[in-house]
Amino acid sequence: MAVMLIRAYEYQAQDKVKVAQPSTFNDRESVSSWAQAAVDAAYQLGLLKGRGNNTFTPKAPMTRAESAQVLVNLLTIK
């Protein structure tokens, strides 16, 4: 989801996201290497905020509510 979200953001912004620093999720090492930059960028932009206890849970399915929130975040980002 993070990769698709960042691709949509970059398409909309017509610019690449520059990641200033890695996300601070406690389970960041569980994120696949090909998706880590997108997770960091989405976190930096406030598009993804993770779940409780500062976790991202990358292997867990997203709920409908989480998916809806991600879309709202993308559509309302400044």
Summary of the structure (lengths in Angstrom):
residues: 78
radius of gyration: 11.8
end to end distance: 20.3
largest distance: 33.8
contacts: 187
relative contact order: 0.22
helix: 53%
strand: 3%
